[in-house]
Amino acid sequence: MPGKWSVCGSPGLSRLSTRGRVTTSPDLGWVRGRAVWKSAPAADRWPSGWPSVSLRADSVVATDLETDFLESAAPGYPTLKVLTHDITAEDPADRFRLRPRRWLVEWLPDKRLALGRMVSALRPGGTLLIEEPDFVTIYGSGDSIAVRHVFIAAMRHLESTCPIDCEYGRRAMGDLVAAGLEDVQAEGRCPVVRGGTPLATGFLRLTVEKLREPVLAAGEVSPAEFAQALADLQDPSVTVVAPMTVAAWGMRP
């Protein structure tokens, strides 16, 4: 699939599984491992249903609101162009063959408006790929009841303070259909890990610790249950089912 393609960043989520995710470009070397990591991380396979393609892009455009890290490294990669861009405020300036996004749309206030802008930036026949989380798996699975309760309370609080939809993953496919894409498909994957592993003690533990005060203030979780959840996330005998990431994609007519 030669031509131009773009990636768009979101908050750092590199620890949410490194296997079974969507492959973007096996031919981009460092670009795959860094720029693409910010939206559609590299992995060992395409989702089922994706064609077997090789992305030998003439250029790669990486966009984000904060691009300091990429800008410092980009000069060594002539096909990579880094831009500061807000998809909620302006249309993209170019058209692309592939536009992957990872854990981004869930945060946007008007998700369908943003997706419409992304679709408008596709060339005819181009593909939009979004990967979005769905916390339904951690809400209802895993050994620790305390982890389940704390994450439900924490994500509900987060949803009350900003436009995030923590269960957007399974709604993403419908929004791509509404945006006018064809042959829309989706596939969900979630890591299942033991407590004490980097995903459990890093991303998951730090997420709820950051929300400790408002969660406890709301009274839905007791201090003892909150402490138990943190302990379980560090206990190797506890099975932790992480949030699911749903890959949804479709083609512009």
Buried (B, 14 or more C-beta within 10 A) or exposed (E): BEBBBBBBBBEEBBBBBBEBBBBBBBEBEEBBEBBBBBBBBBBEEBBEEBEEBEBEBEBBBBBBEEBEBBBEBBEEBEBBBBBEBEBBEEEBEEBBBBBBBBBBBBBBEEBBEBBBBBBEBBBEEBBBBBBBBBBBBBBEBBBBEBBBBBBBBBBBBBEEEEEBBBBBBBBBBEBBEEBBBEEBBBBBBBBEBBBBBEBBBBBBBEBBBEBBEBBBEBEBBEEEBBEBBBBBBEBEEBBBBBBBBBBBBBBBE
